[in-house]
Amino acid sequence: MKWMDMTLREYQSALASSSPTPGGGTASAVALGQAAALTVMVCDLTLSNVKWQDGHAIAEELQTIAIPIMLESGTLAQQDSEAFDQVMDAFSLPKSTDEERLGRKEQIRRSTLRAAEVPFETARQAASLLAHLATLARLGNANAVTDVGVAGLLCSAAAKGAIFNVEINIQSLPEDWGKTMRDDLAGLKEQVRISSRSVMDAVRDRMGP
């Protein structure tokens, strides 16, 4: 079953179950999709009214970012669950002989690397969306500024939750595995931290006292 084909209640039931998937990585990708959808809504509400013409440029730019992310998030959610299932399958491989143990070890590493790569992409896309939301909060439709705030919170949760999953997986791998992720992770975390705060500050400033 694909998570995006479920009703919301079915998905929540699956998330609440004792099954290993869906888990936090899938939930992070779903949160990213919700953040992107809210962003698209605010962009539409901004572009449909000349009163908010100062925000038209950022709304148009953000639509080109948010719409593909909204569509891709479902794929990332599915890929995240499938990647973790592959890790579990690798741990179930036979290990009776030296050859089997070596093959099992290699497969565990490869599947674990994949289980880090998928949430890393979720985090990267979340960071790219989050980086633009403060401007939308300042210039977009003021009547929907709290929706930008919720999008920012969901986007931040998606990024930080996905990063947790990257970290837990790469720490079990040799240092020369996932080098690009290891090199980029600190900068990505700092980008998310700064952007998250900027969005919240912009929303509160726009709301006024």
trRosetta pair geometry for C-beta under 8 A, 3 or more apart (Angstrom, degrees):
i j d omega theta_ij theta_ji phi_ij phi_ji
1 5 6.6 -134 -173 69 76 113
1 6 6.4 63 160 -64 120 103
1 14 7.9 -143 89 -92 133 151
2 5 4.4 77 72 4 96 110
2 6 7.6 -158 94 -20 53 81
2 74 7.6 48 166 171 111 106
2 78 5.6 -20 -142 -100 86 129
3 6 5.8 -48 -161 14 40 116
3 11 5.7 76 -164 -120 86 109
3 14 7.3 -142 -115 79 89 151
3 22 6.0 62 -93 -64 135 142
3 26 6.4 158 -59 -174 165 124
3 30 7.0 -96 139 -78 137 118
3 74 7.1 -164 78 -153 93 79
3 77 5.1 -94 61 130 143 126
3 78 6.0 -159 18 -77 99 74
3 81 7.1 140 -35 -12 123 146
4 74 3.8 21 -63 -146 147 125
4 77 6.8 126 -46 65 94 134
4 78 7.2 -63 -2 -47 101 110
6 10 3.8 -134 -171 90 108 119
6 11 4.4 142 95 -56 133 82
6 14 6.9 -85 -118 -3 171 135
7 10 4.5 96 51 5 79 103
7 11 7.0 -145 90 -5 41 86
8 11 5.7 -55 -149 37 32 111
8 12 6.3 31 155 -18 66 107
9 12 5.8 -55 -146 38 31 110
9 13 6.3 33 154 -21 64 106
10 13 5.7 -55 -150 35 30 113
10 14 6.5 31 152 -19 64 105
11 14 5.7 -55 -151 36 33 111
11 15 6.3 32 152 -19 66 106
11 22 7.5 -1 -164 26 81 148
11 30 7.5 143 170 -121 143 156
12 15 5.5 -53 -145 38 33 113
12 16 6.2 29 155 -17 66 109
13 16 5.7 -58 -144 40 29 109
13 17 6.6 44 152 -41 62 99
14 17 5.7 -43 -153 10 33 119
14 19 7.0 -44 -167 53 73 130
14 22 5.7 65 125 18 109 100
15 22 5.4 -40 -93 77 74 107
15 23 7.9 143 -140 -98 73 24
15 26 7.7 -149 -102 91 97 118
15 27 6.3 87 -133 -79 131 110
19 22 8.0 47 97 16 107 41
20 23 6.3 -35 168 -48 57 123
20 84 6.2 -150 138 138 114 123
20 85 7.5 150 87 -86 119 62
20 88 6.2 146 58 -64 165 145
21 26 6.6 102 -157 -23 84 142
21 80 8.0 169 -135 113 114 76
21 81 3.9 114 -172 -148 132 93
21 84 5.4 156 -72 77 116 123
21 85 5.8 -59 0 -56 149 93
22 26 3.6 -96 -158 75 106 155
22 27 6.5 127 144 -45 114 74
22 77 7.2 -4 -129 -180 131 94
22 80 7.7 59 -141 93 86 107
22 81 5.2 -62 -100 -87 70 122
23 26 5.9 103 49 19 45 100
23 27 7.0 -85 130 -3 31 101
23 80 7.9 -127 57 138 81 111
23 81 7.4 144 16 -102 76 75
23 84 6.6 24 24 5 126 177
24 27 5.4 -56 -142 40 33 113
24 28 6.2 40 156 -26 66 102
24 161 5.5 -142 172 -175 98 107
24 164 6.7 -47 134 84 143 128
24 165 6.2 -178 97 -63 105 112
25 28 5.6 -48 -150 29 32 114
25 29 6.8 29 153 -15 62 102
25 80 3.9 -161 125 -173 113 132
25 81 7.6 -177 83 -57 104 51
25 83 7.9 -67 111 62 157 118
25 84 6.9 160 39 -40 136 126
25 115 7.7 -133 -45 -170 171 80
25 118 6.8 70 171 101 134 111
25 119 4.7 -93 -136 -76 108 118
25 122 7.2 160 -168 14 79 157
25 161 7.4 178 -98 139 36 96
25 162 6.4 79 -134 -117 72 65
25 165 4.3 79 -82 -100 104 168
26 29 5.8 -56 -154 36 34 109
26 30 6.4 34 150 -18 67 105
26 77 4.7 72 -154 -160 75 78
26 78 7.8 73 -124 -63 104 22
26 80 4.7 -173 -72 85 64 125
26 81 5.0 32 -74 -53 130 95
27 30 5.6 -53 -147 37 34 112
27 31 6.3 39 152 -22 66 104
27 161 6.7 -84 91 159 94 156
28 31 5.6 -52 -150 34 31 113
28 32 6.6 37 149 -23 63 101
28 80 7.7 159 53 -110 97 169
28 119 6.5 51 73 -135 145 101
28 122 5.5 91 117 145 111 148
28 123 7.9 -14 157 -66 138 73
28 126 7.9 -67 169 -50 97 148
28 157 7.1 -150 -124 132 74 73
28 158 4.7 119 -175 -147 74 57
28 159 7.7 170 -169 -23 115 13
28 161 3.7 -164 -91 95 115 118
28 162 4.3 171 142 -55 153 79
28 165 7.1 -136 10 -1 149 131
29 32 5.4 -47 -152 30 36 116
29 33 6.8 39 149 -19 63 100
29 73 5.2 161 172 -170 79 76
29 74 7.6 144 142 -88 113 15
29 76 4.0 -164 -135 105 133 103
29 77 3.8 -165 94 -71 128 71
29 80 5.7 -171 -13 -9 137 139
29 119 7.8 -113 -52 -109 97 67
29 122 4.9 -94 -87 -115 82 131
29 158 6.9 102 -84 -150 20 107
29 162 7.3 91 -58 -85 69 115
30 33 5.6 -51 -155 32 36 114
30 34 6.7 36 148 -18 66 102
30 73 6.8 123 -103 153 25 114
30 74 7.9 55 -100 -97 67 56
30 77 5.2 67 -55 -100 77 138
31 34 5.6 -53 -151 35 36 112
31 35 6.4 39 150 -21 66 103
31 154 4.8 -160 -180 -171 89 87
31 155 7.7 -173 137 -76 94 25
31 157 5.2 -86 164 94 157 109
31 158 4.2 -164 93 -73 105 93
31 161 7.0 86 35 32 144 143
32 35 5.6 -52 -149 35 33 114
32 36 6.4 32 153 -18 65 105
32 69 6.6 -104 156 168 104 108
32 73 4.7 -169 92 -120 99 123
32 76 7.2 -7 59 71 141 144
32 122 5.9 -152 -24 -164 154 90
32 125 6.4 69 -171 98 143 110
32 126 5.1 -100 -111 -82 112 97
32 129 7.6 136 -159 27 89 147
32 154 7.3 172 -84 142 25 94
32 155 6.6 72 -120 -119 63 60
32 158 3.8 127 -62 -158 81 158
32 159 7.9 103 -89 -49 105 62
32 162 7.9 24 -45 -38 128 133
33 36 5.7 -54 -147 37 32 111
33 37 6.3 34 154 -21 65 105
33 69 7.5 -166 -102 137 51 76
33 70 5.6 90 -150 -145 71 54
33 73 3.2 -169 -66 92 92 150
33 74 6.2 67 -90 -48 150 69
33 77 7.4 -42 -18 -33 131 126
34 37 5.6 -52 -146 34 32 113
34 38 6.5 32 155 -17 64 104
34 151 8.0 -156 124 -116 70 64
34 154 5.1 -104 90 -173 105 155
35 38 6.0 -56 -151 37 29 109
35 39 6.4 33 150 -22 63 107
35 126 7.2 65 62 -132 154 87
35 129 6.4 118 123 119 119 146
35 151 4.6 107 -155 -161 71 69
35 152 7.5 122 -143 -54 114 14
35 154 3.9 -168 -69 96 95 110
35 155 3.9 135 -162 -61 159 80
35 158 6.2 -107 -1 -5 138 138
36 39 5.5 -54 -150 34 33 116
36 40 6.5 36 152 -21 66 102
36 66 4.5 164 -157 -165 81 81
36 67 7.4 164 169 -73 113 17
36 69 4.3 -163 -101 97 144 104
36 70 3.8 -157 116 -69 126 78
36 73 6.4 -171 18 -27 136 136
36 129 6.2 -92 -89 -121 82 156
36 151 7.8 125 -50 -150 17 109
36 155 8.0 108 -49 -90 61 102
37 40 5.7 -50 -151 32 33 111
37 41 6.6 37 150 -21 63 103
37 66 7.9 177 -55 167 19 111
37 70 5.3 111 -65 -126 68 123
38 41 5.5 -52 -153 32 35 116
38 42 6.6 31 153 -16 67 103
38 147 5.3 -160 -173 173 107 94
38 148 7.6 173 137 -90 109 31
38 150 6.0 -125 -157 91 166 101
38 151 4.0 -155 91 -77 123 102
38 154 7.1 117 17 33 138 142
39 42 5.9 -56 -150 37 32 106
39 43 6.3 34 152 -20 66 107
39 62 5.9 -122 168 161 114 122
39 66 4.2 -145 96 -119 126 150
39 129 6.6 -121 -41 -169 166 115
39 133 6.9 -93 -107 -101 114 98
39 136 7.1 59 -145 106 88 177
39 148 7.4 71 -106 -118 67 68
39 151 5.0 122 -58 -155 79 153
40 43 5.6 -54 -148 36 32 115
40 44 6.4 34 154 -20 65 104
40 63 6.3 85 -123 -120 76 75
40 66 5.0 -167 -59 117 81 129
40 67 6.0 93 -98 -77 126 73
40 70 6.3 -20 -25 -42 136 151
41 44 5.8 -56 -152 35 29 111
41 45 6.4 25 153 -15 65 108
41 144 7.2 -156 120 -160 94 145
41 147 6.5 -88 91 162 119 148
42 45 5.6 -55 -145 40 34 111
42 46 6.2 36 153 -22 65 106
42 59 7.5 -133 118 -119 74 101
42 136 6.2 88 117 166 133 126
42 140 5.4 41 159 160 108 151
42 141 6.3 -155 -163 42 75 104
42 144 4.6 -180 -118 125 88 135
42 147 5.3 177 -69 96 111 120
42 148 5.5 78 -106 -67 171 86
42 151 7.2 -97 -2 -16 134 148
43 46 5.7 -57 -149 36 30 112
43 47 6.2 20 158 -13 67 111
43 59 4.0 146 -145 -161 77 87
43 60 7.5 150 -166 -58 115 26
43 62 5.3 -155 -85 84 130 112
43 63 4.9 171 147 -64 159 92
43 66 6.9 179 -12 39 142 145
43 136 7.3 -60 -76 -133 77 129
43 140 7.2 -76 -91 -127 44 129
44 47 6.0 -59 -139 41 28 104
44 48 6.1 26 162 -23 64 114
44 59 7.9 180 -35 -175 22 122
45 48 6.1 -54 -138 34 25 111
45 49 7.2 -5 168 5 56 114
45 52 7.9 41 125 34 70 158
45 140 7.6 70 83 170 93 105
45 141 4.4 -77 121 13 103 161
45 143 7.3 -115 160 72 135 103
45 144 5.1 101 81 -20 153 150
46 49 7.0 -92 -162 44 24 90
46 52 4.7 -108 -150 115 72 140
46 55 4.6 -87 -165 107 132 122
46 56 6.6 -174 138 -87 101 49
46 59 4.2 -159 84 -81 132 148
46 136 7.6 -116 -41 -154 157 89
46 139 7.9 63 -147 119 139 74
46 140 4.3 -78 -83 -151 137 82
46 141 4.5 -137 -82 -26 68 90
46 144 7.6 -108 -51 48 83 130
47 52 8.0 -73 -52 85 22 110
47 56 5.8 96 -109 -128 70 81
47 59 5.0 -163 -51 121 94 143
47 60 6.9 105 -93 -64 126 77
49 52 5.3 60 85 16 99 98
49 141 6.6 84 45 -101 128 110
50 53 5.2 4 -165 -52 59 111
52 55 4.7 -32 164 38 97 115
52 56 7.1 135 114 -51 75 73
52 59 8.0 75 125 -32 117 143
52 139 7.4 118 -175 155 90 64
52 140 6.2 31 -179 -173 136 37
52 141 4.9 -70 -67 -81 164 62
52 142 7.4 -168 -98 -9 114 74
53 56 5.2 -17 -155 -18 51 120
54 139 5.1 -121 118 -156 93 102
55 58 5.6 -60 -162 48 66 105
55 59 5.5 69 140 -29 86 108
55 136 6.8 84 -159 -139 116 54
55 139 3.6 159 -91 133 86 86
55 140 4.2 156 -172 -89 153 40
55 141 6.9 -134 70 -31 154 49
56 59 5.5 -60 -144 39 30 114
56 60 6.2 30 159 -20 67 106
57 60 6.0 -56 -150 35 27 108
57 61 6.4 24 154 -15 63 108
58 61 5.5 -54 -145 40 34 112
58 62 5.9 33 157 -20 68 109
58 132 6.8 170 -166 -179 100 103
58 135 4.8 -153 -129 126 150 115
58 136 5.4 -160 132 -80 126 67
58 139 5.6 105 25 72 138 131
58 140 6.8 -100 86 -61 117 89
59 62 5.8 -56 -142 39 27 109
59 63 6.5 36 156 -27 61 102
59 136 6.8 105 -81 -122 65 98
59 140 6.0 117 -72 -110 104 99
60 63 5.9 -49 -152 24 30 114
60 64 7.3 27 152 -16 59 101
61 64 6.1 -61 -164 32 35 108
61 65 6.9 21 146 -9 67 109
61 132 6.9 -146 110 -149 111 145
62 65 5.5 -61 -151 42 42 108
62 66 5.4 27 159 -15 80 115
62 129 7.9 80 -151 -146 91 75
62 132 5.3 178 -96 127 99 140
62 133 7.9 98 -123 -85 136 54
62 136 5.9 25 -47 -72 161 130
63 66 6.0 -57 -123 44 27 101
63 67 5.7 27 177 -22 66 111
64 67 7.0 -36 -122 29 17 106
64 68 7.6 10 169 -3 47 108
65 68 7.1 -79 -170 41 24 99
65 69 6.5 13 152 -12 65 119
65 128 6.4 -148 -161 135 123 104
65 129 5.9 164 139 -100 118 71
65 132 6.5 120 51 19 160 153
66 69 5.6 -64 -147 42 34 111
66 70 6.0 41 156 -28 70 104
66 129 6.1 91 -94 -127 76 114
67 70 5.6 -49 -146 30 30 115
67 71 6.7 23 157 -12 62 106
68 71 5.8 -60 -151 41 34 108
68 72 5.8 27 156 -16 70 114
69 72 5.7 -59 -136 44 31 107
69 73 6.1 48 160 -43 65 99
69 125 5.2 157 -124 173 108 119
69 128 7.7 -172 -77 79 136 110
69 129 5.7 -63 11 -62 176 129
70 73 6.2 -41 -150 9 23 116
71 74 7.0 -57 -179 22 36 105
71 75 7.8 25 138 -6 64 108
72 75 5.4 -58 -162 39 52 114
72 76 6.1 51 145 -21 79 104
72 125 6.8 -141 92 -128 132 164
73 76 5.5 -54 -148 38 36 112
73 77 6.3 42 152 -24 67 102
73 122 7.7 79 -130 -126 74 91
73 125 7.7 -158 -81 109 80 146
74 77 5.5 -48 -148 31 33 115
74 78 6.5 30 154 -15 64 104
75 78 5.8 -57 -151 39 32 109
75 79 6.1 30 153 -18 67 110
76 79 5.6 -55 -139 41 31 111
76 80 6.2 39 157 -29 64 104
76 118 6.2 151 -156 -177 76 92
76 121 6.3 -148 -117 97 119 109
76 122 5.0 137 169 -80 143 95
76 125 7.6 -135 -54 29 159 145
77 80 5.9 -52 -151 27 26 113
77 81 7.0 21 154 -11 60 104
78 81 6.1 -59 -156 37 33 107
78 82 6.2 27 152 -15 67 111
79 82 5.6 -58 -143 42 33 111
79 83 6.0 38 156 -26 67 105
79 118 4.8 -169 119 -128 107 132
80 83 5.8 -52 -148 31 27 112
80 84 6.7 21 156 -12 61 105
80 115 7.8 81 -153 -144 60 66
80 118 4.8 -178 -87 127 66 137
80 119 6.2 75 -116 -62 115 81
80 122 7.2 12 -68 -38 129 139
80 165 7.6 11 -151 156 117 165
81 84 6.0 -59 -151 38 31 105
81 85 6.3 35 151 -22 66 107
82 85 5.5 -52 -147 35 33 116
82 86 6.5 37 152 -22 64 103
83 86 5.7 -54 -155 32 32 113
83 87 6.9 37 147 -21 63 99
83 111 6.9 159 -171 -173 67 75
83 114 4.7 -152 -138 124 109 98
83 115 4.2 161 142 -90 112 64
83 117 7.7 -160 -126 54 152 85
83 118 5.0 -157 -14 -3 155 141
84 87 5.4 -44 -153 28 41 116
84 88 6.6 41 149 -17 66 101
84 115 5.5 93 -79 -123 60 121
85 88 5.7 -54 -153 37 35 112
85 89 6.3 38 148 -21 66 105
86 89 5.4 -49 -144 36 35 115
86 90 6.4 41 153 -25 64 102
86 111 4.2 -153 123 -140 101 120
86 114 6.6 -3 75 75 142 138
86 115 7.4 -161 64 -56 98 101
87 90 5.7 -53 -152 31 31 113
87 91 6.8 28 153 -16 63 103
87 108 7.0 64 -148 -146 70 64
87 111 4.5 176 -81 128 57 117
87 112 5.6 84 -113 -78 113 64
87 115 5.3 0 -46 -42 130 147
88 91 5.9 -55 -152 35 33 109
88 92 6.7 30 150 -19 63 109
89 92 5.6 -63 -155 36 34 113
89 93 7.4 58 146 -46 63 84
89 111 7.4 -170 59 -115 90 165
90 93 5.8 -24 -164 -11 41 115
90 104 6.7 135 176 -162 76 67
90 107 4.3 -167 -133 123 109 100
90 108 4.4 163 136 -84 129 57
90 110 7.7 174 -102 58 150 83
90 111 4.6 -165 -23 21 142 145
90 112 7.9 -103 61 -32 154 81
91 104 7.9 81 -120 -175 26 107
91 108 6.3 76 -71 -105 66 110
93 100 7.0 -170 144 -177 99 90
93 103 6.9 -123 154 108 147 95
93 104 4.2 -173 86 -109 124 97
93 107 6.1 85 -21 62 156 145
94 100 4.9 -56 105 -167 88 141
94 104 7.2 -140 75 -64 38 127
95 100 5.3 -171 -115 119 30 107
95 101 4.7 70 -153 -90 88 75
95 104 5.2 -54 -83 11 96 161
96 100 5.6 40 42 46 63 153
97 100 4.6 96 53 8 78 102
97 101 6.9 -141 95 -6 40 87
98 101 5.7 -55 -146 37 31 111
98 102 6.3 31 156 -18 65 105
99 102 5.9 -55 -148 36 29 109
99 103 6.3 26 155 -15 64 109
100 103 5.7 -57 -145 41 31 110
100 104 6.0 33 156 -21 66 108
101 104 5.7 -53 -144 37 29 112
101 105 6.3 32 155 -22 63 106
102 105 5.7 -53 -148 34 29 112
102 106 6.4 28 155 -17 63 106
103 106 5.8 -56 -149 37 31 110
103 107 6.3 26 155 -16 65 109
104 107 5.8 -59 -146 39 29 108
104 108 6.3 34 155 -23 65 105
105 108 5.8 -52 -148 32 29 113
105 109 6.6 27 154 -17 62 106
106 109 5.8 -57 -153 36 31 110
106 110 6.3 26 154 -17 66 108
107 110 5.7 -53 -142 38 33 109
107 111 6.1 26 161 -13 67 109
108 111 6.2 -62 -145 42 25 104
108 112 6.0 25 157 -20 63 113
109 112 5.7 -58 -143 38 27 111
109 113 6.3 32 156 -23 64 104
109 173 6.0 108 -146 -123 88 93
109 174 7.5 4 -137 6 132 95
109 177 6.5 -115 -177 -110 109 163
110 113 5.7 -50 -150 31 30 113
110 114 6.7 30 151 -16 62 104
111 114 5.5 -51 -151 36 36 113
111 115 6.3 39 149 -21 66 105
112 115 5.4 -52 -146 37 35 114
112 116 6.7 33 151 -17 63 101
112 169 5.2 177 -180 -165 83 95
112 172 6.0 -93 -174 83 152 116
112 173 6.0 180 108 -67 124 105
113 116 5.8 -58 -156 35 34 108
113 117 6.3 35 149 -26 68 106
113 169 7.5 155 -94 151 22 117
113 170 7.8 65 -115 -98 60 72
113 173 6.3 86 -76 -101 83 152
113 177 5.7 -105 -92 174 118 115
113 178 5.7 -162 -135 -58 90 102
114 117 5.4 -51 -141 31 36 114
114 118 6.7 37 162 -22 66 99
115 118 6.6 -39 -142 26 28 108
115 119 7.7 16 163 2 54 104
115 165 7.3 -111 156 168 84 103
115 169 4.9 -168 99 -117 98 148
116 119 6.7 -68 -157 46 34 97
116 120 6.0 39 151 -27 69 113
116 165 7.2 -178 -116 132 52 76
116 166 4.9 83 -158 -139 83 60
116 169 3.8 -157 -68 92 95 131
116 170 4.9 92 -125 -52 157 86
116 173 7.6 -80 -13 -9 150 140
116 178 5.7 -10 97 -113 148 146
116 181 6.1 107 143 145 118 175
117 120 5.5 -58 -148 34 30 117
117 121 6.7 31 156 -20 64 102
117 178 7.6 -141 -66 -114 81 101
117 181 7.2 -120 -96 -62 60 138
118 121 6.0 -56 -158 32 32 109
118 122 6.8 33 146 -18 64 103
119 122 4.9 -46 -147 34 46 118
119 123 6.2 47 154 -20 71 100
119 161 7.9 -113 -153 117 122 68
119 162 3.8 -179 -174 -163 92 82
119 163 7.3 -160 144 -53 112 21
119 165 4.0 119 -18 83 174 123
119 166 5.2 -141 93 -51 110 80
119 169 7.9 140 36 10 123 135
120 123 5.7 -52 -148 37 32 111
120 124 6.3 35 151 -22 64 106
120 162 7.1 171 -69 153 20 110
120 166 4.8 94 -71 -102 83 128
120 181 5.1 -81 -109 -120 153 117
120 185 8.0 -78 -122 -91 105 89
121 124 5.5 -50 -143 35 33 114
121 125 6.3 30 159 -15 65 105
122 125 6.2 -61 -151 39 27 105
122 126 6.2 27 153 -20 64 110
122 158 6.3 -122 163 168 103 96
122 159 7.6 -170 127 -101 79 43
122 162 4.0 -159 90 -111 114 149
123 126 5.6 -54 -144 37 31 113
123 127 6.3 33 156 -21 65 105
123 158 7.5 -179 -97 130 50 74
123 159 4.7 89 -141 -148 72 66
123 160 8.0 114 -120 -47 104 18
123 162 3.9 -159 -55 95 88 125
123 163 5.0 97 -108 -59 147 78
123 166 6.6 -56 -2 -22 146 136
123 188 6.1 68 137 162 119 136
123 192 7.4 -60 -170 -64 94 141
124 127 5.8 -54 -150 33 29 111
124 128 6.6 28 152 -20 62 106
124 188 6.8 -66 -91 -129 66 132
125 128 5.6 -53 -149 33 35 113
125 129 6.6 30 155 -14 66 104
126 129 6.0 -59 -152 39 32 106
126 130 6.0 32 154 -21 67 113
126 155 5.1 160 -163 -171 89 75
126 156 7.6 155 164 -80 121 17
126 158 4.3 -173 -104 99 141 110
126 159 3.7 -157 103 -66 135 88
126 162 6.7 162 5 19 139 138
126 192 7.2 29 110 -112 105 116
127 130 5.6 -55 -139 39 29 114
127 131 6.4 42 158 -34 63 102
127 159 5.5 104 -57 -120 74 136
127 188 5.9 -107 -59 -157 161 84
127 191 5.2 54 -160 109 125 122
127 192 5.2 -83 -102 -74 95 86
127 195 6.8 137 -153 25 67 154
128 131 6.0 -45 -152 18 28 117
128 132 7.9 11 156 -7 54 104
129 132 6.6 -75 -169 36 37 100
129 133 6.9 44 147 -43 71 104
129 155 5.5 -132 95 -133 114 136
130 133 5.7 -46 -150 7 40 119
130 152 6.5 96 -134 -136 85 70
130 155 4.5 170 -77 134 95 132
130 156 6.4 104 -116 -69 139 66
130 159 6.6 -45 -20 -29 147 144
130 192 6.4 53 78 -130 160 67
130 195 4.3 98 132 130 105 137
130 196 6.5 -23 -172 -68 135 63
130 199 6.7 -86 -165 -37 81 138
131 191 7.0 -28 -81 174 108 107
131 195 5.0 -78 -90 -112 51 139
132 135 5.8 -55 -170 38 61 111
132 136 6.4 59 138 -20 81 106
133 136 5.3 -55 -149 39 43 113
133 137 6.2 47 152 -25 71 102
133 148 5.7 158 -173 -174 96 96
133 151 6.1 -166 -128 102 135 112
133 152 4.9 170 124 -83 154 95
133 155 6.8 176 -31 32 151 157
133 195 7.4 89 38 172 99 101
133 199 4.6 13 99 -110 114 120
133 202 7.8 167 122 61 72 140
134 137 5.6 -52 -151 33 33 114
134 138 6.5 28 153 -16 64 107
134 152 7.9 77 -64 -102 63 135
134 195 7.1 -137 -23 -158 114 67
134 198 4.1 -44 -76 136 149 102
134 199 4.8 -115 -72 -84 76 53
134 201 7.4 13 -132 63 115 88
134 202 4.2 144 -155 -15 76 150
135 138 5.7 -57 -149 38 33 109
135 139 6.0 -13 168 17 69 115
135 202 7.7 -77 -49 -142 20 163
136 139 6.6 -78 -130 56 24 82
136 140 4.4 19 -176 -26 70 131
136 148 5.4 -174 107 -123 106 133
137 140 6.7 -18 -78 30 14 107
137 145 5.5 81 -151 -150 74 90
137 148 4.4 -177 -85 116 83 149
137 149 7.0 83 -112 -59 126 70
137 152 7.6 -6 -55 -40 132 135
137 199 6.1 132 -18 -154 145 65
137 202 3.8 111 88 120 129 115
137 203 4.8 -81 -154 -71 139 65
137 206 5.6 -152 160 -5 84 145
138 202 5.0 -78 -52 -160 88 115
138 205 7.5 2 -103 84 85 120
138 206 6.2 -153 -107 -69 40 118
140 144 6.7 -66 128 73 114 104
140 145 7.1 153 78 -90 97 69
140 148 6.5 139 55 -62 140 138
141 144 4.6 44 90 23 108 106
141 145 7.6 -146 98 -47 57 67
142 145 5.5 -11 -156 -33 47 116
142 206 6.1 -155 -132 174 87 111
144 147 4.4 -36 -178 30 85 124
144 148 6.7 95 127 -24 80 87
145 148 5.4 -45 -158 29 43 114
145 149 6.7 49 143 -21 66 100
145 203 5.6 153 159 -139 98 74
145 206 4.6 -152 -143 107 156 135
145 207 6.2 -161 99 -65 136 76
146 149 5.0 -44 -153 32 44 121
146 150 6.6 46 148 -19 68 97
146 203 6.8 96 -102 -166 44 118
146 207 7.2 67 -68 -87 88 118
147 150 5.6 -46 -147 35 37 110
147 151 6.4 42 149 -20 64 103
148 151 5.4 -52 -149 37 34 115
148 152 6.3 38 150 -23 65 104
148 199 7.1 -146 146 -165 94 102
148 202 7.9 -64 121 102 134 111
148 203 6.0 -170 89 -93 101 105
149 152 5.5 -53 -151 33 31 114
149 153 6.5 31 152 -18 65 103
149 199 6.9 150 -116 149 52 98
149 200 6.8 77 -137 -112 93 57
149 203 3.9 86 -79 -134 106 162
150 153 5.6 -51 -147 36 35 111
150 154 6.3 32 155 -15 66 106
151 154 5.9 -57 -146 41 29 109
151 155 6.0 30 155 -21 65 111
152 155 5.6 -55 -141 38 28 112
152 156 6.1 30 158 -20 64 107
152 196 6.6 135 171 -138 100 59
152 199 3.5 176 -130 140 148 150
152 200 6.5 -167 119 -56 145 65
152 203 7.0 -134 20 -34 146 134
153 156 5.8 -53 -146 36 28 111
153 157 6.3 28 154 -17 63 107
154 157 5.7 -55 -147 38 31 111
154 158 6.2 35 152 -23 64 105
155 158 5.6 -50 -148 33 31 115
155 159 6.4 28 154 -16 64 105
155 196 7.9 -167 91 -98 92 83
155 199 8.0 114 59 -31 125 172
156 159 5.9 -56 -148 37 30 108
156 160 6.1 18 160 -9 67 112
156 192 6.5 130 -133 179 71 99
156 195 7.9 -172 -90 95 92 91
156 196 4.2 77 -106 -112 130 119
156 199 7.7 -149 -46 47 117 139
157 160 6.1 -59 -137 45 27 102
157 161 5.7 26 164 -18 65 114
158 161 6.1 -58 -139 40 20 108
158 162 6.1 19 160 -17 60 111
159 162 5.9 -61 -148 38 24 108
159 163 6.3 26 155 -21 63 108
159 188 7.8 -154 -171 160 111 99
159 192 4.5 -172 129 -124 147 139
160 163 5.6 -51 -146 34 32 114
160 164 6.8 44 151 -25 61 96
160 192 6.5 168 -62 142 78 147
161 164 5.7 -44 -158 23 35 116
161 165 7.1 29 149 -13 62 103
162 165 5.7 -58 -159 37 38 111
162 166 6.5 42 145 -22 69 101
163 166 5.3 -47 -147 32 39 115
163 167 6.2 38 156 -19 68 105
163 185 7.0 126 -147 -155 101 96
163 188 7.0 179 -100 111 120 117
163 189 6.1 109 -150 -90 158 92
163 192 7.5 -130 -33 16 144 162
164 167 6.0 -61 -152 37 27 109
164 168 6.3 21 158 -16 65 109
165 168 6.0 -51 -138 36 31 107
165 169 6.4 23 162 -12 62 112
166 169 6.3 -74 -157 41 25 104
166 170 6.1 5 164 -7 68 114
166 181 6.1 -149 -168 -178 120 129
166 185 6.5 -174 122 -114 136 120
167 170 6.4 -61 -135 41 25 97
167 171 6.1 28 167 -27 63 112
167 185 7.2 119 -79 -163 85 147
168 171 6.3 -54 -146 28 23 113
168 172 7.6 15 157 -13 54 106
169 172 6.4 -68 -165 32 34 104
169 173 7.1 25 147 -19 67 112
170 173 5.3 -60 -153 32 48 116
170 177 7.3 -169 -143 102 79 91
170 178 4.6 -117 -121 90 113 157
170 181 6.0 -155 -79 101 150 129
170 182 6.2 -175 166 -73 148 90
173 177 4.0 -98 159 78 126 132
173 178 5.9 89 81 10 152 119
174 177 5.0 93 62 -2 77 105
175 179 7.9 54 152 -91 61 85
175 182 7.7 58 -162 -94 65 173
176 179 6.3 -17 -158 -59 45 112
178 181 4.4 -38 177 41 96 118
178 182 5.7 105 116 -27 87 94
179 182 5.5 -56 -146 37 33 113
179 183 6.1 31 158 -20 68 107
180 183 5.8 -57 -147 37 29 110
180 184 6.1 10 161 -6 65 116
181 184 6.1 -69 -140 46 26 100
181 185 5.9 45 161 -53 66 102
182 185 6.1 -38 -143 1 24 118
184 187 5.8 -70 -164 49 53 108
184 188 5.6 54 145 -28 85 112
185 188 5.6 -59 -146 37 30 113
185 189 6.3 31 158 -20 66 105
186 189 5.9 -54 -150 34 30 111
186 190 6.5 25 154 -15 64 107
187 190 5.8 -57 -147 38 32 109
187 191 6.2 37 153 -23 66 106
188 191 5.6 -52 -147 34 31 114
188 192 6.5 30 155 -18 64 105
189 192 5.9 -56 -151 36 30 110
189 193 6.4 33 152 -22 64 106
190 193 5.5 -51 -147 34 34 115
190 194 6.4 29 158 -15 66 106
191 194 6.1 -59 -148 39 27 106
191 195 6.1 21 159 -13 65 114
192 195 5.9 -60 -140 43 27 107
192 196 6.0 33 160 -26 65 109
193 196 6.0 -56 -148 31 23 112
193 197 6.7 17 158 -12 60 108
194 197 6.1 -61 -154 38 29 107
194 198 6.3 29 152 -21 65 110
195 198 5.5 -56 -146 36 33 114
195 199 6.4 35 157 -22 67 102
196 199 6.0 -55 -154 31 28 109
196 200 6.7 22 154 -12 63 108
197 200 5.9 -58 -149 39 33 108
197 201 6.1 32 155 -19 68 109
198 201 5.8 -56 -145 38 29 111
198 202 6.2 28 157 -19 65 109
199 202 5.8 -58 -147 37 28 110
199 203 6.3 28 156 -20 65 107
200 203 5.8 -53 -147 35 30 111
200 204 6.4 24 158 -14 64 109
201 204 6.0 -61 -148 41 28 106
201 205 6.2 28 155 -19 65 109
202 205 5.8 -55 -144 38 29 111
202 206 6.3 26 157 -18 64 109
203 206 5.9 -61 -149 38 28 108
203 207 6.3 29 154 -22 65 108
204 207 5.6 -52 -145 34 33 114
205 208 7.7 35 172 -70 33 39
